[in-house]
C-alpha cells in the first residue's frame, strides 16, 4: 500500500514563496512517476508539475512560467514543489500523486493511482 502525506501549504502574500512536501510510504518510491496537481473552487483538478522516477525528467504546466520547481529525494521518499512568485490565481488545494505503474513523466490525472489528502495554498493580493 502506498500512502502520501502533503505538508507546507498556507497563506502567503502575492510574490511570496512556499515549499510543499509530500512524504511517500513504499519501498519502491524511486520507481514511481510523481506529480503535483491543484484544484481551485469550482474548477477541475489540473496538473501543475510532474517528475520521473529517477528525477531526471520533469514537466510543468504552461501557467507555471518558470516560477515552480518540482524535485524528489529518493532516499527520503519525498517529492517537493518549490513555488516562487506566487499569484492570487495560484490559490487552490494542492495534491501530491503517485503513478505506481510508470517511471517516466506522466501528464494525465488518470495515470496516477495514489493521492494525498491535499494541502491548501492561499495567496492574498
MIMAR-953012 format. One line per field, with one value per residue (C-alpha): residue number from 1; residue in three letters; x negated, y, z. Coordinates in nm, 2 decimals, always signed. Example, Ala and Ser with C-alpha at 12.3 -4.5 7.8 and 13.67 -1.06 7.14 Angstrom:
BEGIN
pos <- c(1;2)
code <- c(ALA;SER)
xx <- c(-1.23;-1.37)
yy <- c(-0.45;-0.11)
zz <- c(+0.78;+0.71)
END
This chain:
BEGIN
pos <- c(1;2;3;4;5;6;7;8;9;10;11;12;13;14;15;16;17;18;19;20;21;22;23;24;25;26;27;28;29;30;31;32;33;34;35;36;37;38;39;40;41;42;43;44;45;46;47;48;49;50;51;52;53;54;55;56;57;58;59;60;61;62;63;64;65;66;67;68;69;70;71;72;73;74;75;76;77;78;79;80;81;82;83;84;85;86;87;88;89;90;91;92;93;94;95;96;97;98;99;100;101;102;103;104;105;106;107;108;109;110;111;112;113;114;115;116;117;118;119;120;121;122;123;124;125)
code <- c(UNK;UNK;UNK;UNK;UNK;UNK;UNK;UNK;UNK;UNK;UNK;UNK;UNK;UNK;UNK;UNK;UNK;UNK;UNK;UNK;UNK;UNK;UNK;UNK;UNK;UNK;UNK;UNK;UNK;UNK;UNK;UNK;UNK;UNK;UNK;UNK;UNK;UNK;UNK;UNK;UNK;UNK;UNK;UNK;UNK;UNK;UNK;UNK;UNK;UNK;UNK;UNK;UNK;UNK;UNK;UNK;UNK;UNK;UNK;UNK;UNK;UNK;UNK;UNK;UNK;UNK;UNK;UNK;UNK;UNK;UNK;UNK;UNK;UNK;UNK;UNK;UNK;UNK;UNK;UNK;UNK;UNK;UNK;UNK;UNK;UNK;UNK;UNK;UNK;UNK;UNK;UNK;UNK;UNK;UNK;UNK;UNK;UNK;UNK;UNK;UNK;UNK;UNK;UNK;UNK;UNK;UNK;UNK;UNK;UNK;UNK;UNK;UNK;UNK;UNK;UNK;UNK;UNK;UNK;UNK;UNK;UNK;UNK;UNK;UNK)
xx <- c(+0.00;-0.12;-0.04;-0.11;-0.11;-0.15;-0.26;-0.38;-0.07;+0.06;+0.14;-0.12;-0.11;-0.14;-0.50;-0.59;-0.71;-0.61;-0.76;-0.52;-0.65;-0.49;-0.62;-0.55;-0.55;-0.65;-1.00;-0.96;-0.91;-1.21;-1.03;-0.71;-0.62;-0.51;-0.31;-0.16;+0.20;+0.42;+0.79;+0.95;+1.31;+1.55;+1.27;+1.14;+0.82;+0.52;+0.16;-0.10;-0.42;-0.54;-0.87;-1.01;-1.11;-1.48;-1.42;-1.60;-1.29;-1.03;-0.71;-0.54;-0.21;-0.22;-0.08;-0.39;-0.60;-0.93;-0.80;-0.78;-1.03;-0.95;-1.21;-1.24;-1.47;-1.46;-1.64;-1.39;-1.09;-0.98;-0.88;-0.88;-0.72;-0.90;-0.67;-0.81;-0.64;-0.30;+0.00;+0.36;+0.47;+0.24;+0.49;+0.61;+0.58;+0.26;+0.24;-0.05;+0.00;-0.19;-0.17;-0.29;-0.26;-0.51;-0.86;-0.85;-0.69;-0.31;-0.08;+0.27;+0.47;+0.59;+0.24;+0.20;+0.34;+0.24;+0.33;+0.26;+0.52;+0.43;+0.29;+0.45;+0.24;+0.39;+0.23;+0.35;+0.33)
yy <- c(+0.00;+0.35;+0.65;+1.01;+1.29;+1.65;+1.94;+2.30;+2.48;+2.80;+3.17;+3.39;+3.73;+3.77;+3.75;+3.52;+3.16;+2.82;+2.48;+2.18;+1.84;+1.50;+1.21;+0.87;+0.53;+0.23;+0.09;+0.13;+0.50;+0.56;+0.38;+0.59;+0.88;+1.16;+1.47;+1.78;+1.88;+2.16;+2.22;+2.56;+2.61;+2.54;+2.42;+2.09;+1.93;+2.02;+1.91;+2.16;+1.96;+1.60;+1.42;+1.09;+0.81;+0.90;+1.27;+1.33;+1.45;+1.70;+1.86;+2.19;+2.33;+2.64;+2.86;+2.78;+3.01;+2.92;+3.00;+2.65;+2.37;+2.00;+1.77;+1.45;+1.28;+0.90;+0.84;+1.03;+0.91;+1.27;+1.49;+1.87;+2.16;+2.49;+2.77;+3.13;+3.45;+3.32;+3.49;+3.50;+3.28;+3.00;+2.97;+2.61;+2.28;+2.12;+1.74;+1.51;+1.20;+0.88;+0.68;+0.35;+0.18;+0.43;+0.55;+0.81;+1.16;+1.13;+1.41;+1.28;+1.27;+0.92;+0.78;+0.85;+0.58;+0.71;+1.06;+1.26;+1.44;+1.78;+2.10;+2.44;+2.72;+3.07;+3.37;+3.71;+4.01)
zz <- c(+0.00;-0.09;+0.13;+0.05;+0.31;+0.20;+0.41;+0.36;+0.24;+0.40;+0.35;+0.17;+0.01;-0.37;-0.47;-0.18;-0.18;-0.03;-0.05;-0.05;+0.06;+0.00;+0.21;+0.04;+0.20;+0.00;-0.07;-0.45;-0.44;-0.67;-0.94;-0.93;-1.15;-0.92;-0.98;-0.82;-0.91;-0.79;-0.77;-0.72;-0.61;-0.90;-1.13;-1.24;-1.10;-1.31;-1.33;-1.21;-1.24;-1.28;-1.24;-1.35;-1.10;-1.14;-1.11;-1.44;-1.63;-1.54;-1.68;-1.60;-1.69;-1.90;-1.62;-1.41;-1.63;-1.46;-1.11;-0.96;-0.93;-0.87;-0.72;-0.54;-0.28;-0.34;-0.01;+0.19;-0.02;-0.06;-0.35;-0.33;-0.51;-0.46;-0.55;-0.60;-0.72;-0.62;-0.76;-0.62;-0.91;-0.76;-0.47;-0.46;-0.28;-0.40;-0.42;-0.45;-0.66;-0.75;-1.07;-0.95;-1.29;-1.45;-1.40;-1.68;-1.66;-1.67;-1.76;-1.72;-1.40;-1.49;-1.48;-1.11;-0.88;-0.53;-0.40;-0.09;+0.11;-0.02;+0.13;+0.10;-0.06;-0.04;-0.20;-0.10;-0.32)
END
